[in-house]
Amino acid sequence: MTQLQEYIWSSHLRVALIILGWFVVTSSLNAAELFPGHPTAYEKNWSKNFIQDIKSDVSNYVENDNLILFGDTFLAAGVLANTGFDRAFAQHWQTDIRGNASDNFFAIPKAIGGLSYYYAPIYLSTMAFGHLREHTLMGNVMYHFGYRSLRTFMIGGLQQVILTNLLGSGRPCRNDDSKWQPFQYETAVSGHAFYGAIPFLTAAMMTDNTGAQFSLYFLSTLPGISRLNSNSHYLSQVLLGWTIAFLSARSVYQTDMDRQPAFQVSAYPKNDGAMLAARLKF
């Protein structure tokens, strides 16, 4: 890699981190009503409850709805990978879609997905900062964002690592076969699609703002699509990576929602005054 390429990559990475942070903060600020009265006794003892939360996350992951969606996605990915569709789609993208404009557009999403394992210390650092400022709205948002993202990273990351080796399909840029050949290659599940989607999916599930949710869900797909554009992954591999991230994030969300009281009243600012909101879970 030349010095110019290294500079461009580092610049894209810096911009990616800034944009990622901005979306997380702005889209999650109206989530304050979900976390009243902080720090709660549970939050003060999060380390003691971490294992229990992971168990609940896994339990939610294997519920019927999630298993059906995972099974449907797995089946669809299998059809794409083991027929000529994966290769035909890759060739179509490179011939009819990819160009300088798409390379520039997907540069930042690609950098976000490329952080991969570095997200673990990023989430831990976010939790630490949020814990120090847990008496503030921003601190609460950062803490919960980091904690949810870390758990999503853990329960989904294990699947990504296992399946990417177990299924064994290769890369289109190396003219590898897209067919599932156990342990032949190590690229059957896109890491960019998985790791790059987590922060956006977590943020989307922390806000009640419909516009922000749709925007964040859309942004969560871009790191994976960037790998289609760079010809680094087949469509089936991107589909599996994003789906694992989505199901993991949804399982973590369900765990945290199950922990909320059946009835709660909270207040949050609105325009020039304040609004009272009541929640009843049944």
SVG drawing of the C-alpha trace seen along z (x, -y; Angstrom):
<svg xmlns="http://www.w3.org/2000/svg" viewBox="-51 -27 55 56">
<polyline fill="none" stroke="black" stroke-width="0.4" points="0.0,0.0 1.4,-3.4 1.7,-6.4 -1.1,-8.1 -3.4,-5.0 -2.5,-4.8 -3.4,-8.5 -6.7,-8.1 -7.6,-5.1 -6.8,-6.8 -8.7,-9.9 -11.8,-7.8 -11.5,-6.0 -11.4,-9.3 -14.4,-10.6 -16.2,-7.3 -15.7,-7.5 -17.0,-11.1 -20.1,-10.3 -20.8,-7.1 -20.5,-9.0 -22.8,-11.8 -25.5,-9.4 -25.4,-7.4 -25.6,-10.5 -28.3,-12.5 -30.5,-9.5 -30.4,-8.2 -31.0,-11.4 -34.7,-11.0 -34.3,-7.6 -34.0,-9.2 -37.5,-8.1 -36.4,-4.5 -33.9,-4.9 -35.4,-6.8 -33.9,-7.2 -30.2,-6.5 -28.1,-5.0 -30.4,-2.2 -29.3,0.6 -29.0,2.9 -26.7,0.5 -24.4,0.1 -23.9,3.9 -23.8,4.5 -20.7,6.7 -22.6,9.2 -25.5,9.3 -23.4,9.5 -23.5,13.3 -27.2,13.3 -27.8,10.8 -25.8,12.9 -27.9,15.9 -31.0,13.9 -29.7,12.6 -29.0,16.2 -32.4,17.3 -34.1,14.6 -32.0,15.4 -33.3,18.9 -37.0,17.9 -39.2,19.1 -39.3,15.8 -35.6,15.4 -34.9,19.0 -37.4,18.8 -35.8,15.6 -32.3,17.1 -33.5,20.3 -35.0,18.4 -31.9,16.3 -29.6,19.4 -31.7,21.1 -31.7,18.1 -28.0,17.7 -27.5,21.4 -29.4,21.0 -27.4,17.9 -24.1,19.5 -24.6,22.9 -26.1,21.8 -24.8,19.4 -26.7,16.4 -23.9,15.2 -21.3,15.0 -23.8,13.5 -24.7,10.8 -21.1,10.0 -20.3,9.7 -23.3,7.5 -22.3,5.2 -18.7,4.9 -19.8,4.3 -22.9,2.2 -22.8,0.5 -19.2,0.0 -17.3,-3.1 -15.5,-6.0 -18.7,-7.4 -19.6,-4.1 -16.0,-3.7 -16.1,-7.1 -19.6,-6.7 -18.8,-3.4 -15.3,-4.4 -16.6,-5.5 -19.0,-2.5 -16.1,-0.2 -13.9,-1.9 -16.6,-1.5 -17.0,2.2 -13.2,2.6 -12.9,1.8 -14.1,5.3 -12.4,6.6 -11.4,3.0 -15.1,2.5 -14.6,4.5 -12.4,1.9 -14.5,-0.9 -17.6,0.4 -15.8,0.9 -14.4,-2.6 -17.9,-3.9 -19.3,-2.1 -16.5,-3.4 -17.1,-7.0 -20.8,-6.6 -20.4,-5.0 -18.4,-8.1 -21.1,-10.4 -24.1,-8.1 -25.9,-10.9 -26.3,-12.8 -28.4,-12.0 -25.4,-11.7 -23.7,-9.4 -26.7,-7.1 -27.0,-7.0 -23.3,-6.2 -23.3,-3.6 -26.4,-1.7 -25.1,-2.0 -21.8,-0.5 -23.3,2.2 -25.8,3.3 -23.3,3.2 -20.8,5.2 -23.3,8.0 -24.4,8.0 -20.8,8.2 -20.3,11.2 -23.3,13.3 -23.2,12.6 -19.4,12.6 -19.2,16.2 -21.6,17.2 -19.8,15.1 -16.4,16.7 -17.8,20.3 -19.9,20.0 -17.4,18.1 -15.0,21.1 -17.7,23.8 -19.4,22.8 -16.1,22.2 -17.0,20.1 -14.4,17.9 -14.0,14.3 -15.1,13.1 -12.0,10.9 -9.8,14.0 -12.2,15.9 -12.9,18.3 -16.0,20.4 -19.1,19.1 -20.3,22.7 -20.2,23.9 -17.1,26.0 -16.6,26.6 -13.2,25.1 -12.0,24.5 -12.0,20.7 -12.6,18.3 -14.9,15.7 -18.4,17.3 -19.9,14.6 -18.9,11.0 -17.2,9.5 -17.8,6.0 -21.5,6.6 -21.7,8.0 -19.4,5.7 -20.3,2.6 -24.0,3.0 -23.9,3.4 -23.5,-0.3 -26.3,-1.4 -28.7,1.4 -28.1,0.8 -28.7,-3.0 -31.9,-2.3 -33.2,-0.2 -32.5,-2.9 -34.7,-5.5 -38.5,-5.9 -38.0,-8.4 -39.3,-6.6 -37.2,-8.7 -34.0,-8.1 -34.8,-4.4 -35.3,-4.0 -32.1,-6.1 -30.1,-4.0 -31.4,-0.7 -30.5,-1.9 -27.0,-2.9 -26.5,0.5 -26.6,2.1 -23.9,-0.1 -20.7,1.6 -21.9,4.9 -22.8,3.4 -19.4,1.8 -17.9,5.3 -20.1,6.1 -18.8,2.9 -15.2,3.8 -15.8,7.3 -14.6,8.7 -17.7,10.7 -20.6,12.5 -24.2,11.4 -24.9,14.5 -22.0,13.7 -23.2,10.1 -26.7,11.3 -25.6,13.7 -23.4,11.1 -26.1,8.5 -28.8,10.9 -26.7,12.3 -26.0,8.7 -29.7,7.8 -30.9,10.9 -28.2,10.4 -29.1,6.8 -32.8,7.6 -32.2,10.3 -30.2,7.8 -33.0,5.2 -35.6,7.7 -33.5,8.6 -33.3,4.9 -37.0,4.3 -38.0,7.3 -36.1,5.7 -38.3,2.6 -41.1,2.3 -44.6,3.2 -45.8,-0.4 -43.7,-3.5 -44.2,-7.3 -41.4,-9.5 -41.0,-13.1 -38.9,-14.5 -38.5,-18.0 -40.6,-18.9 -40.6,-22.3 -40.9,-24.9 -42.2,-22.7 -42.2,-19.0 -44.3,-15.9 -45.3,-13.2 -45.3,-9.7 -46.8,-6.5 -45.8,-3.0 -47.8,0.1 -46.2,3.4 -48.6,6.4"/>
</svg>
